[in-house]
């Protein structure tokens, strides 16, 4: 509980200083550009992207892992094939429907729905 309160205080203080520093800027990257120039803007955006890559990667992996057995079960029900109750192989294999295909499907779907600007 103490760690949670400490993490809250650190996050709140950081957020407060960012708001004070940003002033009337709508986006903090504008503040970085104004204060540090283009190099500050680039470093700020690179840091922002790197920090977001961890949860995005975890989300993508979990979505693919949960979706593969569901799609496999649904395809077995539709085709009338008995479902095998085995652990799925995560190696790269595109010869038949596999975990690799599920990752590719999830990637294409997420890319298409997030590709539009100003949603």
Rosetta blueprint (number, residue, H / E / L):
1 X L
2 X H
3 X H
4 X H
5 X H
6 X H
7 X H
8 X H
9 X H
10 X H
11 X H
12 X H
13 X H
14 X H
15 X H
16 X H
17 X H
18 X H
19 X H
20 X H
21 X H
22 X H
23 X L
24 X L
25 X L
26 X L
27 X L
28 X H
29 X H
30 X H
31 X H
32 X H
33 X H
34 X H
35 X H
36 X H
37 X H
38 X H
39 X H
40 X H
41 X H
42 X H
43 X H
44 X H
45 X H
46 X H
47 X H
48 X H
49 X H
50 X H
51 X H
52 X H
53 X H
54 X H
55 X H
56 X H
57 X H
58 X H
59 X H
60 X H
61 X H
62 X H
63 X H
64 X H
65 X H
66 X H
67 X H
68 X H
69 X H
70 X H
71 X H
72 X H
73 X H
74 X H
75 X H
76 X H
77 X H
78 X H
79 X H
80 X L
81 X L
82 X L
83 X L
84 X L
85 X L
86 X L
87 X L
88 X L
89 X L
90 X L
91 X L
92 X L
93 X L
94 X L
95 X L
96 X L
97 X L
98 X L
99 X H
100 X H
101 X H
102 X H
103 X H
104 X H
105 X H
106 X H
107 X H
108 X H
109 X H
110 X H
111 X H
112 X H
113 X H
114 X H
115 X L
116 X L
117 X L
118 X L
119 X L
